[in-house]
């Protein structure tokens, strides 16, 4: 009986790991795979417990399962460059959480980031008013599209916007802008993709990311995309976004931003990506008072020699 039980557990662990790693791109596998790192931690813990019981085959299967799941996290990201001059653009991104009432603390965090461009998401009419008034002296160039459904969005800039528009993609407003730098113009996209909380929302998010990739691919200008994309680096939708647009990730899979609990978070839903000769000399995350997300701050350089 003991051997049969061990055989069953061994088979179950291997089947679960293979299902997580190799199941097709569908709603439920996508949800499970989003927490790949934590599945790997769980498999490792199970392996250690089984080793204490001297159940060698199930313990080995659990450790193998951890390795199978961890291979999902092997995705390309850009190495940071050593800056030879000050950055051409500093960009901050914050999902403020629409019901969040700590607006003064968030405004102080934004001003303390000292960014040239600021992306803000989950902008309600109340948040729009607070942000417009609180940032107007430091960030006079503003594009704000408030919503009451958690998909309001805004862009605040210290430098003039050569072009800026709100583009609705599958029901959600995104912002496209062009800014001037000392090294030439840069296209900027601010995006908050639909949270895939149901199969229909999963399909809507995928449609938004496809449309975004198509739009980004239309121009050869250096481009940066920053926002809460509601996907992770190893998701098929994220890979298609990069393949279809030419974007490259700046933040690696270890820079988790949601859900934020104190100084830590669990999965990387917020992203900074670039296209063309843009490189980063620094990228990090920071706490957003009252939000369930951590913010991102990136220092970008245009290197035409790269």
C-alpha positions, 0 to 999 in steps of 0.5 A: 500500500505504501508503494502504491501511495508513493507511486500515486503522489509521484505521478500526481506531482509530475502531472501537476508540474507538466500541466503548469509548464506545458498546458496550452494558452488558455484561461485557467492555465494562464492563472495558474502559471502566473504564480510559477515562482510560488509553485516552484517554492511549494514543490521544493517545500514538498520535496523537503517534507517527503525527504524527511519521510524517506519517500525518495521517489515522490521527493525526487518528483517534487524537486523535478517539478520545481525545476520544470516550473522554474524554466518558465521564468527563463525569459530575456531581459536587458542588462543595465548600462553604465551611464556616461551622462544623465538620463535622457528620460526618467519615467515613473509608473504608479497604479494608485488603486482607485479606492485609495484615499491616501492621495497626499502621500501618493502625490508626495511619492510622485514628486519625490521620484523626480521623474520627467514623465509619470504614468498613473493608473486607476484614475477616478474623477476624484484622483484626476482632480487631486493629481491635476492640482497637486502636480500642475506646477511640476508637471504642466503637460497633462493628459488625463482620462478618468474612469469609474471602473478602475481603468482611468489613466493619466500621463504627466510630463515636465517636458512638452508633449509633441503629440498626445492622444487617448486611444481606446483599445477593446474598451480601455483607454491607453495613452500614446504621446511623443516627447522630445529629448536631447537625443531626439523624439521618443514615443511613449505608451501608457497602458493598463490592460484588462485584468483577466478575472474571467475568460471574457476578460482574458480574451479582452486583455489579449486583444488589447495587447495585440492591438498595442503591439500592432500600433507600436510596430507602425513607427521606427521611433524609439519607444517606451511602454510602461504600465500595468499590463496584467500579465507576467513575463512568461505568459504567452500574451506577453511574449506575443506583445514583444514579438509583434512590437519589437519591445524588450523588457527592462524589469526582470521577472524577479521585480514583482509588483502585485499584490504589494504587502509592505516592501514585498510583492508576489508577481510582476504585473507592472512592466517597462519595455523599450524598442529601438536604441533605448537602454536603461541605466537603472530600474527599480520598484517603490512603495505606493502609499495605500495601493496594492501595487508597487511602482516602477522608476526607470532611467532611460538613455538613447544610445544610437551606437548600440 
